[in-house]
């Protein structure tokens, strides 16, 4: 009798399975608004007059009305060019107003050994002049099959593409995310946007081409904003707050 009661209680109080995320396509105005948060990140190549150029997106903190002394931008590690350097004095962000904003802090992995390490968080020396669009981030929890997303980048927009978790391509010990939004030079770091459970947020960044050349069959690699990336975004937000 006691055994039956224990089994019954165990079934009653067992943890419920995680609810799957609800993914719905983005509307055109939502993609246009996301494009307003897109910026370009330039990092001068040492001992040359050239620079790495990548896309980035301005991130919103939990307190979007809060005071800040700089903007927080996420992009790729290969776009900032050096690893383990906390300052990156040779980097700047071209804001929505076209002005150059110096990068004062960078958070990224010390090495770049896989696409899972290919992310960076940069903080500018001051807020952008004028109204600034900032987007929230959301960690991907469940992706079953292809889900609808959009991607915006430098002189680029794809409002109707898809993201999925690869069932065969392994990089850095994990199955990667791939997307059909396209990729080319300058689109590294471009934000991948989705509406998940009714919220529009950045869920990943583009880290580069995978297969299919440059045609419609092309698939590219996406790095989700979770798995340590989100913790560094929070550190960037803390670094952007006013000094007390």
C-alpha positions in Angstrom: 0.0 0.0 0.0 2.8 2.4 0.9 4.6 1.5 -2.3 1.6 2.3 -4.4 1.0 5.6 -2.6 4.7 6.6 -3.2 4.4 5.7 -6.9 1.2 7.7 -7.2 2.7 10.8 -5.5 5.9 10.5 -7.6 3.7 10.6 -10.8 1.7 13.6 -9.4 4.8 15.7 -8.5 7.1 14.7 -11.3 8.6 17.7 -13.2 6.5 18.6 -16.2 8.3 18.5 -19.5 9.6 21.8 -20.8 7.1 23.7 -22.9 8.2 24.1 -26.5 8.8 27.6 -27.6 6.2 29.1 -29.9 7.7 30.5 -33.1 5.7 32.8 -35.5 6.9 34.7 -38.6 8.0 38.3 -38.2 6.0 41.2 -39.8 7.7 43.6 -42.1 7.6 46.6 -39.6 9.3 44.4 -37.0 12.1 43.6 -39.4 12.5 47.3 -40.2 12.7 48.2 -36.6 15.3 45.5 -36.0 17.4 46.9 -38.9 17.5 50.3 -37.0 19.5 48.5 -34.3 22.1 47.3 -36.7 25.6 48.9 -36.7 29.0 48.2 -38.3 32.1 47.3 -36.3 35.5 48.2 -37.6 38.8 46.9 -36.2 42.1 48.0 -37.8 44.4 45.2 -38.8 47.8 45.8 -37.0 50.6 47.2 -39.1 48.3 48.0 -42.0 45.8 50.6 -43.3 43.0 48.0 -43.6 40.3 46.9 -41.2 38.1 43.9 -40.4 34.5 45.0 -40.9 31.5 43.1 -39.5 27.9 43.6 -38.6 26.7 44.1 -35.0 23.5 44.8 -33.1 22.8 47.1 -30.2 21.5 45.3 -27.2 18.9 46.4 -24.7 19.3 45.9 -21.0 16.6 44.7 -18.6 16.1 48.4 -17.7 15.7 49.9 -21.2 15.2 53.4 -19.7 18.2 53.2 -17.5 21.2 55.6 -17.8 24.3 54.3 -19.6 27.7 55.6 -20.5 28.1 53.6 -23.6 26.3 51.2 -26.0 26.5 47.4 -25.9 27.0 45.7 -29.2 27.3 42.0 -30.0 29.2 40.7 -33.1 31.7 37.9 -34.0 35.1 37.3 -32.4 36.8 37.0 -35.8 35.4 40.5 -36.6 37.3 42.1 -33.8 40.4 40.3 -34.9 42.3 39.6 -31.6 41.4 37.4 -28.7 41.8 37.9 -25.0 42.5 41.6 -25.4 40.0 43.5 -23.0 40.3 46.9 -24.6 40.7 46.7 -28.4 41.9 50.2 -28.9 41.9 49.7 -32.7 38.1 49.1 -32.9 35.3 51.5 -33.3 31.5 51.2 -34.1 29.8 53.2 -36.7 26.5 54.2 -35.1 23.1 54.7 -36.7 23.9 58.4 -37.0 27.0 57.6 -39.0 29.4 58.8 -36.2 32.4 56.8 -35.0 32.3 55.5 -31.4 35.4 54.2 -29.9 35.3 50.7 -28.3 36.5 50.8 -24.7 35.7 47.2 -23.6 35.5 43.8 -25.3 34.4 40.5 -23.9 35.1 37.4 -26.0 36.7 34.0 -25.6 40.5 33.9 -25.3 40.8 31.6 -28.3 38.8 30.9 -31.5 38.7 27.2 -31.9 35.1 26.7 -33.1 32.0 28.6 -34.1 30.9 28.3 -30.4 33.8 30.7 -29.6 33.0 33.1 -32.4 31.2 35.8 -30.5 32.2 39.2 -28.9 30.5 41.8 -26.8 31.9 45.4 -27.3 31.1 48.5 -25.3 31.4 52.0 -26.8 32.9 55.1 -25.0 29.5 57.0 -25.1 25.9 56.5 -26.0 24.8 57.1 -29.6 23.6 60.6 -30.5 19.9 60.8 -31.0 17.3 58.0 -30.6 18.8 54.5 -30.5 17.0 51.3 -31.2 18.1 48.5 -28.8 16.9 44.9 -29.0 16.5 42.3 -26.3 18.2 38.9 -26.5 16.7 35.5 -25.9 18.4 32.2 -25.4 17.2 29.4 -27.7 15.7 26.7 -25.6 14.0 24.3 -28.1 14.2 24.2 -31.9 12.3 21.4 -33.6 12.7 21.4 -37.3 13.0 24.7 -39.1 11.7 27.8 -37.4 10.9 31.2 -39.0 13.5 34.0 -38.5 14.8 37.1 -40.2 18.3 38.6 -40.5 19.5 42.2 -41.0 23.1 43.3 -41.7 25.2 45.9 -43.5 23.1 46.9 -46.5 21.3 43.6 -46.2 17.9 42.3 -45.1 16.3 38.9 -45.4 12.8 39.0 -43.7 11.8 35.4 -44.5 14.3 32.7 -43.7 14.7 29.8 -41.3 16.9 28.4 -38.6 17.4 24.9 -37.4 19.7 22.7 -35.3 21.9 20.6 -37.5 21.5 16.8 -36.9 24.9 16.0 -38.5 27.3 19.0 -38.4 29.4 19.1 -35.2 31.7 22.0 -34.3 33.5 22.3 -31.0 31.8 19.2 -29.6 28.2 20.4 -30.3 25.7 20.3 -33.0 25.5 23.7 -34.6 22.6 25.9 -35.7 22.3 26.6 -39.4 20.2 29.2 -41.2 19.0 30.1 -44.7 19.3 33.9 -44.3 22.4 34.2 -46.5 25.9 35.2 -45.7 28.7 37.2 -47.4 31.6 39.4 -46.5 30.6 42.0 -43.9 27.6 40.0 -42.6 29.5 38.2 -39.8 27.8 39.2 -36.6 24.5 40.1 -38.3 21.7 39.5 -35.8 19.2 36.8 -36.4 15.8 37.9 -35.1 12.7 35.8 -34.2 9.4 36.2 -32.5 9.3 33.6 -29.8 6.3 33.3 -27.5 5.2 36.7 -28.8 8.5 38.5 -28.0 10.7 39.8 -30.8 14.4 39.3 -29.8 17.9 38.5 -31.1 18.3 34.8 -30.7 21.6 34.3 -32.6 24.3 35.9 -34.8 25.5 34.9 -38.2 29.1 33.6 -38.0 29.7 32.6 -41.6 28.9 30.5 -44.7 28.7 26.7 -44.4 27.4 25.2 -47.6 25.8 25.8 -51.0 28.0 28.6 -52.4 26.2 32.0 -52.7 23.0 30.7 -54.2 19.5 30.0 -52.8 20.7 26.6 -51.4 23.3 28.3 -49.1 23.2 27.5 -45.4 25.3 29.4 -42.9 26.2 28.9 -39.3 24.5 30.7 -36.4 25.7 31.1 -32.9 22.9 31.3 -30.3 23.1 33.9 -27.6 23.1 31.3 -24.7 25.8 29.0 -23.5 28.1 31.6 -21.9 27.4 34.3 -24.6 24.5 35.6 -22.5 26.7 35.9 -19.4 29.2 38.1 -21.3 26.4 40.2 -22.7 25.4 40.9 -19.1 29.0 41.8 -18.2 28.9 44.2 -21.2 25.7 45.8 -19.9 27.3 46.2 -16.4 30.4 47.8 -18.0 28.1 50.3 -19.9 26.5 51.6 -16.7 27.6 55.0 -15.3 30.5 55.0 -12.9 29.3 55.6 -9.3 
